[in-house]
Amino acid sequence: MTAVQTEHLTETVHHGPHISIKAEELFNVSGFSVTNSLLTSWLVVALLVGMALSYQKNKSLRNFMNLILKPIFGLLKSVFGEKIEIFFPVMMTYFIYILSLNWLGLLPGVGTILIEVGEGKIPLFRAGTADLNTTLAFGISSVLLVQYYSIKYLGFSKYLKKFINITNPIKAFLGVLELISEISKAISFSFRLFGNIFAGEVLLTVIAFLVPVFASFPFLIFEFFVGFIQALVFSMLSSIFISVAIADHGH
């Protein structure tokens, strides 16, 4: 074994696998920080745009996408009923984008290709949903959609009565609880998605570091399943919250 190989082995043993709870900056453009998770998110967007443009032309892609779209359409229809045509595009966008971010994070090279940045090495790619900023954006946008559709279908006065109702102390207190509930939804969405995906990345990284590569294959299949479930849970919960918000409880 050469001196260089010995030094590399010693460094690996001492430092162990690279794990960071936050996304790391690759470079900065006029004050705008580009992190490894943001780079992965951009790649997913480019991939999805390419798939959308070739959807009609590529029969195999169309059949594959329909295989995913039809069961989810049935699930969402059970929530929205006759309004499914209105809400399906929005909810399916959440599902496909989150699913793509989750699954791309499981590909070989994501989290393992390291580059020199500053005085250390960081992964070039990191799952987009393993960044709390991304999942927080998903959570906030979902809660804002709930408020938007609630105002659209109920009217502003009925919407406001959910939070401000001073006809009696109990309803006033319930209004405060309703407001806290809406804020907690965004936090719950964010940390549930981030926690599950980041924990999966840590598990795969540690297993790959400790045992041969093929030993981590069962865990990879498990995380593949978890990524699907988390995308589905986010979309279904958003759908249920919207469905409840637009229901006229006065009738």
Secondary structure as the mmCIF struct_conf table of DSSP 4:
data_model
#
loop_
_struct_conf.conf_type_id
_struct_conf.id
_struct_conf.beg_label_comp_id
_struct_conf.beg_label_asym_id
_struct_conf.beg_label_seq_id
_struct_conf.end_label_comp_id
_struct_conf.end_label_asym_id
_struct_conf.end_label_seq_id
HELX_RH_AL_P HELX_RH_AL_P1 ALA A 3 HIS A 15
BEND BEND1 PRO A 17 PRO A 17
BEND BEND2 ILE A 21 LYS A 22
STRN STRN1 GLU A 25 VAL A 29
TURN_TY1_P TURN_TY1_P1 SER A 30 GLY A 31
STRN STRN2 PHE A 32 THR A 35
HELX_RH_AL_P HELX_RH_AL_P2 ASN A 36 LEU A 53
TURN_TY1_P TURN_TY1_P2 SER A 54 LYS A 57
HELX_RH_AL_P HELX_RH_AL_P3 LYS A 59 PHE A 80
HELX_RH_3T_P HELX_RH_3T_P1 GLY A 81 LYS A 83
HELX_RH_AL_P HELX_RH_AL_P4 ILE A 84 LEU A 104
TURN_TY1_P TURN_TY1_P3 GLY A 105 LEU A 106
BEND BEND3 LEU A 107 LEU A 107
TURN_TY1_P TURN_TY1_P4 PRO A 108 THR A 112
STRN STRN3 LEU A 114 VAL A 117
TURN_TY1_P TURN_TY1_P5 GLY A 118 GLU A 119
STRN STRN4 GLY A 120 PRO A 123
BEND BEND4 LEU A 124 LEU A 124
HELX_RH_3T_P HELX_RH_3T_P2 GLY A 128 ALA A 130
BEND BEND5 ASP A 131 ASP A 131
HELX_RH_AL_P HELX_RH_AL_P5 LEU A 132 LEU A 154
HELX_RH_AL_P HELX_RH_AL_P6 PHE A 156 LYS A 161
TURN_TY1_P TURN_TY1_P6 LYS A 162 PHE A 163
BEND BEND6 THR A 167 ASN A 168
HELX_RH_AL_P HELX_RH_AL_P7 PRO A 169 LEU A 210
BEND BEND7 VAL A 211 VAL A 211
HELX_RH_3T_P HELX_RH_3T_P3 VAL A 213 SER A 216
HELX_RH_AL_P HELX_RH_AL_P8 PHE A 217 ILE A 246
BEND BEND8 ALA A 247 ALA A 247
TURN_TY1_P TURN_TY1_P7 HIS A 249 GLY A 250
#
